[in-house]
Amino acid sequence: MNLTTEGWVPIVWDNGKPGIVSLREVFQLGGQIRDLAARPHERIALMRLLICIAQAALDGPADYDDWKDCQPHVAPASLEYLDRWQYAFELFGDGQRFLQISELEKAAKNAANMDGETNMVSKLDLALATGNNATLFDNGGGENRIFESAQLAASLLSFQCFSPGGRIGLALWHEEETAGKRSSDHAPCLAGSMLHAIIRGEDLESTIHLNMLTKSQVADLFGDLHWGRPLWEAFPESQADTNNISNATSTYLGRLVPLARAVRLDDDCRTMILANGLKYMPYPAWREPTATVVAGKSKGNSNRNVVRASLQKAPWRELHSLTVKTISQNTNGGPLALQNIKGDHPFDLWVGGLVADQGKLVDTLESVFHVPAAMLTEPSQRAYEAGVSHAERTEFRLRRAISVYHKELGDDLDRAEMLERRQRIQYSATFQFWTSVERCVSDLISVAENPAQLGLDAAWYKTGWGGAVWEAALAAFEAGCPHETARQIRAYALGRKVFFAPTIVRELKEEAEA
């Protein structure tokens, strides 16, 4: 199967119908394709591949002026490029393979090395229950599954970008054992469980264009000589090929489509050789183009970290960070392509990622935001952040109110030994609170678009957002605190007073920090 000519990329056409296209068709028909139709991690991996092809084909753009004028040239240049490099996009065969090491062999099985077992290709699909992957939405973990070539291509690409670190088998690359022995790090797109953000255009052609970086941006962010070449143009011949390995792991184009795992698919579409691949240093050694970096503290020391994909904190609560334009490698900011957004035009921002707990994948998440141009300015970002903080302070009040309610009923949740029970009870109410609040994020964006309406005293209660937060908190408290008997009514009344206590916020902050 050749990925340039055979269909494997899942898309949605302008008329809303689904389809499967080849890489050539992506660029030939990009103006007729509304969007990709892929799971979050697959979308990120596919966008990186398409951007890499387009930018390698153009060998640019050079700067912002060049970027503004280059969109009409992307398709013809990419088609010519794919014709030239077609042989590098074979999924099977004896020659160069796409994201695989053709010379890879199984390590010999003996008393000291038990890597003679067969790896199933189902490990490439990160949503399936294989190996240490949990059975989330898949109950066929013990079955001997066969995959279509198109499925394998998409899974292999996303696996190279997102495979989690941990124990892994050995293989021989040119008769030399693969690096790392039995241990592997997270693939570059999963490091730090990072949250990814991609600007979304009106069609796939414009989405690719909007997310391309210029050579001048790459030089400013990463330094000179870090533009690089795609992996398939400079594929490492062995583990001693330091020049090509450096290109693959330390340049912009080289890292877009990584080789984090050493893979060779068997022709039966059921089994493969799998071992550790190249080592990709995470932030702060390298900043992924779609990541967001924020300031933080660890053990009293200031530092910067990538924003994590989290099931406890929905992406909209980070929108003020996601919309900051990055100035350099070591400054706070969102996706690097935000520098392409100029003027007063709103835009769509897709946000998503894989949630991981060390080497275990937990779930995927994604959101799409229609972002007003004002959100790219500091006053709007500060107003939005203040609105999120207002909701978080209200959540603190809700948790304290629940504790007061239970204490009055003789169930003191504040005792140290009651921590697990307190968290479980409070979680039910706070989950309801944040679910309700999330439905009203458009009210917060409206405030951020015009921060002056808040006034000098930050009167959130006068805004639609403030009202929605207040109502959600009271509704969650009422649902979690029955008030039918006389004792319950008294406890309910005492708990409800917490919402109006003027000093509770300071006390709760101190409690949270402790």
KOLVOFI-208946 format. One line per 4 residues: number of its first residue (from 1); for each residue x, y, z of C-alpha. Coordinates in steps of 0.05 Angstrom, whole numbers, always signed. Each point is the difference from the previous one (the first is absolute). Example, Ala and Ser with C-alpha at 12.3 -4.5 7.8 and 13.67 -1.06 7.14 Angstrom:
residues 2
1) +246 -90 +156 | +27 +69 -13
end
This chain:
residues 514
1) +0 +0 +0 | +27 +69 -19 | -28 +56 +43 | +7 +52 -55
5) -48 -35 -48 | -45 -44 +43 | -54 +25 +47 | +13 -2 +75
9) -12 +71 +26 | -70 +6 +30 | -34 +66 -18 | -67 +37 -4
13) -19 +31 -67 | -31 +69 -6 | -69 -32 -7 | +9 -35 +67
17) +11 -70 -27 | +59 -41 +25 | +56 -25 -45 | +68 -32 -3
21) +54 +33 -43 | +73 -9 -17 | +55 +51 +15 | -3 +24 -72
25) -75 +10 +5 | +8 +40 +64 | +39 +52 -39 | -38 -6 -66
29) -69 +7 +33 | +18 +37 +65 | -47 +57 -16 | -58 -49 -4
33) +17 -35 +66 | -31 +32 +61 | +41 -36 +52 | +34 -63 +23
37) -45 -53 +32 | +48 -30 +51 | +8 -11 +74 | +39 +55 +37
41) +68 -34 -1 | -9 -21 -72 | -20 +70 -21 | +63 +29 +31
45) +45 -52 -33 | -33 +9 -68 | +5 +76 +4 | +74 -5 +16
49) +10 -46 -61 | -38 +46 -47 | +35 +62 +25 | +68 -35 -7
53) -14 -20 -72 | -25 +70 -19 | +59 +36 +32 | +52 -48 -28
57) -31 +9 -69 | +3 +76 +5 | +66 +0 +38 | -32 +55 +40
61) -35 +48 +3 | +59 +46 +15 | -35 +53 +41 | -69 +29 +15
65) -7 +36 -67 | +18 -65 -36 | -50 -38 +44 | -57 +48 -19
69) +10 -14 -74 | +18 -74 +1 | -68 -34 +7 | -14 -6 -75
73) +69 -33 -9 | -9 -53 +55 | -41 -50 -42 | +42 -1 -64
77) +66 -1 +39 | -25 -56 +46 | -24 -43 -58 | +67 +6 -35
81) +35 -16 +65 | -42 -62 +13 | +15 -25 -71 | +74 +9 +14
85) -1 -35 +68 | -55 -51 -14 | +46 -59 +13 | +9 +23 +73
89) -75 -7 +15 | -6 -75 -11 | -31 -37 +59 | +29 -67 -20
93) +54 -27 -46 | +75 -10 -1 | +22 +72 -9 | -9 +62 +43
97) -64 -3 +41 | -42 +55 +30 | +20 +10 +74 | +30 -70 +3
101) +71 -29 +2 | +5 -48 -58 | +62 -34 +28 | -32 -13 +68
105) +4 -72 +25 | -24 -37 +61 | +50 -8 +56 | +19 -73 +12
109) -41 -35 +54 | +42 -31 +55 | +3 -7 +75 | +21 +73 +10
113) -44 +30 -54 | -73 -17 -6 | -15 +46 -59 | -14 -58 -47
117) -75 +10 +11 | -43 +31 -55 | -27 +71 +5 | -71 +9 -26
121) -13 +61 -44 | -59 +17 +44 | +51 +33 +46 | +5 +56 -51
125) -73 +21 +13 | +5 +37 +66 | -75 -7 +13 | +1 -76 -1
129) +11 -46 +60 | +68 -30 -16 | +59 -9 +46 | -6 +49 +57
133) -55 +42 -34 | -64 -1 +41 | -65 -29 -26 | -38 +66 -7
137) -44 -5 -61 | +29 -65 -27 | -15 -71 +24 | +39 -37 -53
141) +68 +2 +33 | +11 -75 -2 | -20 -8 -73 | +48 -13 -57
145) -19 +61 -42 | +16 +16 -73 | +1 +73 -23 | -10 +32 -67
149) +62 +35 -28 | -35 +68 +6 | -12 -11 +74 | +72 -21 +11
153) +26 +62 -35 | -40 +47 +45 | +16 -40 +63 | +74 -3 -16
157) +4 +75 -10 | -36 +17 +65 | +39 -54 +38 | +66 +31 -20
161) -25 +67 +26 | -36 -22 +64 | +25 -69 +24 | +9 +1 +75
165) +66 -15 +34 | +14 -62 +41 | +25 -71 -9 | +12 -21 -73
169) +32 -57 -37 | +67 -4 -35 | +15 -7 -74 | +61 +1 -45
173) +12 +60 -45 | +57 -19 -46 | +17 -56 +49 | +6 +50 +57
177) -49 -1 +59 | -48 +59 +0 | +17 +57 +47 | -30 +7 +70
181) +1 -76 +11 | -68 -15 +30 | -21 +71 +18 | -32 +54 -43
185) -20 +73 +10 | -65 +32 -21 | -4 +17 -74 | +8 +75 -12
189) -75 +18 -4 | -16 -35 +66 | +57 +28 +42 | -30 +36 +60
193) -69 -23 -23 | +1 +65 -39 | -63 +34 -25 | +4 +15 -75
197) -32 +59 -36 | -11 +7 -75 | -30 +59 -38 | -58 -25 -42
201) -15 +32 -67 | -62 -2 -44 | +27 -62 -36 | +59 -47 +7
205) +42 +39 -50 | -5 +63 +42 | +10 -39 +65 | +67 -26 -25
209) +20 +70 -22 | -20 +33 +66 | +43 -47 +41 | +65 +5 -40
213) +59 +35 +31 | +49 +42 -39 | +74 -10 -3 | +11 +66 +36
217) -47 -22 +57 | +37 -66 +7 | +67 +36 +2 | -26 +48 +53
221) -30 -56 +42 | +50 -56 -7 | +62 +33 -29 | +34 -3 -67
225) +9 -67 -35 | -62 -30 +33 | -46 +0 -61 | +22 -70 -20
229) -28 -52 -47 | -57 -50 +7 | +18 -68 +28 | -10 -36 -66
233) +49 +46 -36 | +55 -14 +50 | -18 -68 +30 | +53 -25 +49
237) +38 -58 -29 | +18 -27 +68 | +4 +21 +74 | +69 +27 -15
241) -26 +48 -54 | +7 +62 +45 | -13 +52 -54 | -67 -28 -22
245) -20 -16 +72 | +15 +72 +20 | -43 +24 -59 | -57 -46 +21
249) +1 +20 +74 | +25 +72 +1 | -31 +37 -59 | -69 +27 -15
253) -15 -42 -62 | +36 -61 +27 | -42 -3 +64 | -68 +12 -33
257) -4 -73 -21 | +41 -38 +52 | +30 -70 +5 | -10 -10 +75
261) -6 -76 -8 | +37 -50 -43 | -55 -35 -39 | -3 -49 -58
265) -69 -25 -21 | -8 -71 -23 | -36 -13 -66 | -57 -37 +35
269) -26 +66 +30 | -4 -35 +67 | +70 +1 +30 | +61 +45 +2
273) +69 +10 +31 | -2 +55 +53 | +56 +31 +40 | +26 +67 +23
277) +15 +53 -53 | +33 +68 +1 | +3 +43 +63 | -39 +66 -3
281) +16 +49 +55 | -62 +34 +29 | -11 +72 +22 | +40 +41 +19
285) +52 -32 -47 | -50 +6 -57 | -67 +35 -6 | -53 -37 -42
289) -34 +49 -48 | -71 -16 +25 | +16 +1 +75 | -15 +56 +50
293) +50 +21 +53 | -18 +34 +65 | +37 +23 +62 | -5 -41 +62
297) +34 -19 +66 | +31 -64 +24 | +26 -6 +71 | +1 +76 +6
301) +39 +10 -64 | -28 +35 -62 | +0 -40 -64 | -37 -9 -66
305) -39 -62 -21 | -44 -21 -57 | -75 +3 +14 | -25 -71 +13
309) -60 -35 -29 | -42 -15 +62 | -67 -32 +15 | -5 +43 +63
313) +11 +67 -35 | -36 +10 -66 | +38 +36 -56 | -44 +62 +2
317) +30 +17 +68 | +67 +10 -35 | -25 +41 -59 | +34 +64 +27
321) +67 -38 -2 | -14 -33 -67 | -10 +67 -35 | +65 +33 +23
325) +47 +10 -59 | +67 -32 +12 | +60 +46 -7 | +58 -50 +10
329) +16 -71 +21 | +1 +20 +74 | -61 +45 +7 | -72 -16 +17
333) -47 -9 -57 | -46 -44 -41 | +10 -35 -67 | +56 +32 -41
337) -45 +9 -61 | -40 +54 +37 | +52 +48 -27 | -34 -9 -68
341) -65 +30 +27 | -2 +75 -12 | -52 +54 -2 | -69 -3 +30
345) -26 -66 -28 | -27 -54 +47 | +24 -71 -9 | -15 -71 +21
349) +48 -36 +47 | -2 -76 +6 | +29 -25 +65 | +11 -72 +20
353) +48 -54 +22 | +11 -67 +35 | -5 -3 +76 | +54 -45 +29
357) +17 -23 +70 | +74 -16 -6 | +2 -59 -50 | -75 -12 +1
361) -46 +34 -50 | -64 +24 +34 | -44 +35 -52 | -2 +50 -56
365) -32 +69 +0 | -14 +55 -50 | -37 +67 -5 | -10 +53 -54
369) -3 +74 +19 | -22 +58 -43 | +49 +52 +24 | -12 +75 -10
373) +61 +39 -23 | -1 +39 +66 | +22 -64 +36 | +69 +9 -31
377) +9 +63 +42 | +24 +3 +72 | -61 +36 +30 | -48 -53 -27
381) +45 -57 +22 | +4 +30 +70 | -76 +9 +2 | -11 -72 -22
385) +50 -26 +51 | -35 +41 +54 | -66 -31 -21 | +29 -70 +7
389) +28 +19 +68 | -68 +25 +21 | -30 -68 -17 | +56 -35 +38
393) -11 +43 +62 | -74 -18 -4 | +18 -73 -4 | +41 +10 +64
397) -62 +28 +33 | -41 -59 -24 | +49 -50 +29 | +3 +37 +67
401) -76 +5 +3 | -6 -75 -9 | +50 -12 +56 | -39 +47 +47
405) -65 -36 -18 | +30 -69 +17 | +33 +24 +64 | -66 +26 +26
409) -28 -70 -11 | +57 -31 +40 | +41 -21 -61 | +63 +42 +8
413) +33 -4 -69 | +57 +46 +21 | +35 -54 +42 | +64 -26 -32
417) -25 -72 -2 | -62 +23 -39 | +39 +28 -59 | -20 -54 -49
421) -73 +3 +20 | +0 +76 -2 | +30 +0 -70 | -51 -51 -24
425) -60 +40 +27 | +26 +67 -24 | +18 -29 -69 | -73 -17 -15
429) -21 +72 +13 | +58 +34 -34 | -8 -45 -62 | -72 +24 -6
433) +23 +72 +11 | +54 -1 -55 | -46 -37 -48 | -53 +55 +8
437) +51 +56 -4 | +31 -27 -64 | -65 +10 -37 | +7 +75 +11
441) +72 +11 -23 | -26 +45 -56 | -22 +49 +54 | +72 +2 +26
445) +28 +11 -70 | -50 +57 -8 | +27 +33 +62 | +72 -10 -22
449) -16 +31 -68 | -22 +63 +36 | +36 +2 +68 | -23 +72 +14
453) -70 -26 +19 | +30 -29 +64 | +17 +68 +28 | +57 +15 +48
457) -30 -43 +55 | -4 -63 -43 | -74 -7 +13 | -11 -71 -28
461) -69 -3 +30 | -23 +51 -51 | +20 -45 -58 | -33 -60 -32
465) +62 -41 +18 | -4 +19 +74 | -74 -17 +3 | +11 -68 -33
469) +57 -17 +48 | -42 +19 +61 | -61 -39 -23 | +42 -62 -16
473) +32 +1 +69 | -66 +7 +38 | -32 -55 -43 | +58 -47 +13
477) -3 +14 +75 | -75 -12 +2 | +6 -65 -39 | +55 -27 +46
481) -29 +22 +67 | -70 -27 +15 | -43 +46 +43 | -63 -35 +21
485) +7 -14 +74 | +9 +54 +53 | +74 -18 +9 | +12 +0 -75
489) -34 +68 -7 | +44 +30 +54 | +63 -30 -32 | -22 +24 -68
493) -10 +71 +25 | +68 +1 +34 | +34 -27 -62 | -36 +50 -46
497) +26 +58 +43 | +70 -18 -24 | -17 +27 -69 | -9 +69 +30
501) +58 +0 +50 | +49 +57 -19 | +64 -33 +27 | -11 -71 -25
505) +40 +8 -64 | +64 +19 +36 | -9 -58 +49 | -12 -49 -57
509) +61 +23 -38 | +42 -11 +61 | -31 -69 +9 | +13 -18 -73
513) +73 +22 +4 | +9 -40 +63
end
